[in-house]
Amino acid sequence: MAETPSFQWGESRFDQSTFLGRFRHFLDVIDPSTLFVSEKRLQECVELLDCYKHGTLPPGVTDAQLWKAQKIKQAIVHPDTGEKIFMPFRMSGFIPFGTPVVVGLLLPNQTLLSTVFWQWLNQSHNACVNYCNRNASKPTSASKFIQGYVGAVTSAVSIAVGLSVFIQKARSFSPTTRLLVQRFIPFPAVASANVCNVVLMRHSELSEGIRVLDDNGNVVGTSRVAARHALLETALTRVVLPVPILVLPPIIMAALEKLPLLQRRRRLVLPVHSLVCLAAFSLALPLAISLFPQMSQIRVDQLEPEIAVATNCKTVTYNKGL
């Protein structure tokens, strides 16, 4: 069994400079078991961490207990606001609450109404997740939330419906090819809508900037350049995220549906499809959000002049959001 590293306040127990370290860290972040933590247990974790911060830890507390307490707090409490994130919109709830939507997006033989419904439901969930896990060092108005929501849903539905109409009119395709292409329609719709969703939901960060911190965790100032980096990194994760989820299940299901068992028992197709989507989702989420550390660093000489004169540090840190 690996030795537990010494606890460090606000740091990850895994090396965030490597992809593997970030992957292991985000497996902790999305651990769905934290959804079942009681209010009492959460308060115990917060109090334990406060005792550590103020140097008043009771005797016998181990590093493993402190890492566990920090994992629970980070999964439930927003790092900027200090408020609890509503359960369906936590990163640990993204897979359990998002998988039924993914299954719906990938159902074959979609009607126009069902396409619109599943794209709307998916982007509604994404909008709330983006809002609840944003960098909240600056307040965001309700109008910005509504703009992001409307923009993301409009782009997703427009692209999906447009592609569906195109496929239905493409009579030169064989029925098998048409069905396969229809199953891939959700990817460009979701990928483009995800980017719109992030940019529009967090647009205020571009104009107002986000806080950057020095090596001691003190606020140096507010930077719009850091905000652009944060949004770009988050948008890239949202493009990568749907690739395994929306590309792999159609390929796998096209092969599985040829098996004699599923040919004889068609009612098994939906449960098998759901399991394939769940497996793809469970792989895709930690892979995508591990592309960049949540607390990212940027050189001071890349930022605004007022940031450079406010600190002697060569690099500063900002919360990218998730």
N, C-alpha and C positions, 0 to 999 in steps of 0.2 A: 504493500500500500504506500502511495506517495506521501512524503512528509508534508504537513500543512505549513505553508510559508507564514512568516510573521505578518500579523495584521497591519495594514496601512489604511488610515482613514481616507475615504474617498477614492481610493485606488482599486484597480482590479487585481485579483489574485493571479491573473494570467498576464503574460507579456503582451501588451497592446501594440508593440512595434511589429509583430508578426501576424500573418493571416491566421495561423493555427491558434495563436493565443487569443485573438479577437473572436474566432469561431467558438472556442471553449467558453469565453466570457459570455457571448450572446446566447449560448445554450442555457446558461444560468438565467439570463434575462427573460427568455421566452418559456422557461420551465412552467408548465400549466399548474403544477402543484401549488404555486404561490397564490392561485386564484381562491384556494380554500383556506387561506390564513385568516384566522379570526381577528376581530378588532382588538381583543385583549392581547393576543400574541404579537400583533403589529406594534402596540404601545410598548410592550416589553422590549422589543427589538430597538425601537427608537430610544427608549430610556437607557438601554445598555450602551448604545452608541454615544449618547450624550455623556454618560459616565466616563467612557473612554476619552472623549474629547476634552473633558474637564479634569482628567487625571484622578477620577474617584472610583475606578473599577473595584467591585468587591473581589475578595480573594477567591482563587480557584477558577476564574473565567479563562477559558482557553481561546487560542487563536481561531480554532474551528467554529466556536460559538459566535465569535465576533464576525467572521466571514459570513456565516449563515444569517446573522442579524442584518448585516449590510445588504446581502442578496435580497432578503424579504423587503427591506425598506426601499431599495432601488426599483424593485418590481412593481411596487404599489404607489409610492409617493413621487410626485414630480420633483426633479432636482432644483428647479427654479422657483416654483410657487410654494413647495412644501405641502401641497394639497394631495389628497388621494385621487388617483385616476379611476374613473368609472370602469368597472370590471370588463365589459366587452371591448373597451378601447385601449386596454393595456397591451403591451407587446406580448405578454404571456397569454393573453386571450385572443390574439390575432388568429392563431391556427384553429382553436376550438370553435370560435364564432365565425371564422371566415371560410372554413371548409365547406359547409352547406352551400354557400354562395358560389364557390368554385365549381362544385358539382353541378349546380344549376347553369352556370355559364357554359359548361362543356356538354350539356345534354344534346344529343343529336336531334335533327329534324325540328329545329326551333321555329316557332311562328314569329311574326313581327312583334306581336304583343309580348311574348315570352322573352324575346331578345331585349326589348326595351326594359321590361321588368327586372331581369337579372343584372343588366348593366347599371340600372338606377340603384338597385340594392347594393351592388358591389361598391360603387363610388360613394354612396351614402356612408357605408362602413369605413371606407378609406378616408373620407373627409374628416370623420370624427376621430379616427386614429391619428391622422396627421395633426389635427388641432390639439389633441390631448397630449401628444408627445413632441410638440414643437419646442423651440427655444423660447421660453417665456420670460426672458429677462426684460422684455418690453411688453406692455399690454397690447392685446389685439382686439379690435372692435368687432362687434357682431356683424357689421356690414362686410368686413373682410372675409369672415367665415361664410357668409351667404354668397359672396362673389366666387370664392373658390369652389363651393358646392355646386352652384349653377354651372360654372365653366367646365368642371370635370364631368358632370353628368351629361351636359350637352355634347361635349367632344366624344365621349365614349358611345353614347347612343347614336350620334350622327354617323360615326365611322362604322359601327357594327351594322346598323340598318342599311347603310349604303353598300357595304360589302355583301350583305345578305341578298339585297335586290339584284346586285350584279351577278351573283352565283345562280340565282333562280332564273335569270334571263340568259345565262350562258348555256345554251342548249347543246353546244358542241362537246361539253363534258359528259363523260359516262356517269351513270348513277353512283358508282363507287367513288370516282374521283370527286364528284360534286359533294358527296357526304364527307369525304376526308377534308376537303378544303373548307367546308362549313364548320368543321370542328376546330380549324385553326383561326377562324375569324375573330374569336375573342382576344387573341394576342395583340395585334396592332391596336385594337380598340382600347384594351386595358392599359397597354404600355403608354400610349399617347395621353390617355386620360390621367394616368398616374402622375405624369410629369406636370400636366396642367393643374392637377389637384394640389401638388406640393407647392408649385410656384404661386398659384392664386391664394392658397390657404395661408401662405407665409410671406405674402408680398410686402407686408408692412416692415418686415425685417430689412428688406432692401433699401427702403427709404429712411428708416430710423436707426438701423444698425443693431448689432448685438454686443453684449458685454464681452470683453476679453480680459483674461486673468494673468497675473504674473506667476512666477515660480512658487510663491507662497500662497496662492489662491486669492490674492487681493485684486479688486477690480481696477484695471488700468484706465479703461475708458470704453467708449462705444464705437464700433467699427462697422461701416457699411461694406468694406472689402471682405472682412471675415464673414459677414452675412452672405455675400455672394458665394464664397467658398462653401459655406454650410449648405446653402440651397442646392448648389451644383452637386455636391457629394450625395445629398439625400435624394435628389432627382435620379442620379445614376443608379442608386440602389433600387429605386422604384421601377426602372427599366429592366434591370436584371431579375428582380423578384418574380415577375410572371413567366419568365422563360421556361424554367423547369415545370412550373405549375400548369401552364397552358399548352406547352409543346409536348412534353413527355406523355401525359395521359392519353391524348388522341392516338399517338403512335402505339402505345402499349395496348390500349383497348381495341384498336384495329386488328392487332394480332390475336388478342385473347378471344375476341368474338368469333373467331374462326374455329376455336376449339369445340370438339363434339359436345362437351358438357354444357357450354353456354349456348350452343345451337339447339340443344334439346330443352334446356331450362332457361328460357329467356328472362324469367323474373329474377334470376341471379345477376343479370347484367348490371342493374343499378347498384346493388350492394358492392359488387366487385369494383365498379367504376368509382364508388365513394372511397373505398379503401386505397385505390391507386392514387386518387386525388389527395387523400390525407397523407400518404407517404411522400408524394411529390412536394406538397406544401411544407411538410416537416423538414425536408431537405433544403428547399428553396429559401425559406425565411432566414435561417442563420447564415447561409452562404451569402445572401444579398447584403444583409446589414453588417456583415463582417468585412466588407470591402474597405470600410474606413472606421477608425475608432470614433466612439461617440464624443469623447473629449479630444478634439483634434488640435494640432498645433500649427502655427504659421509664423514665419519670420517677421520680425518687427519692421524690417526695411521694406516689406511688401504692403504695409498698412499706411494709414493716414499720418502725416507729419506730427500731428498732436499726440498720437499714440507713441511715436518714437521718442519724443522729448519727455514723456511721462514715466518712462521706465528705463532701467539699465539692462533689462533682460534682452537677449537676442531673439528669443521666441516667446510667444504668448499662447494661451490656451483658450478655446471657445467650445461651448456646447453645441455640437452639430445638430442635435435632435435625432429622433429616430423615424 
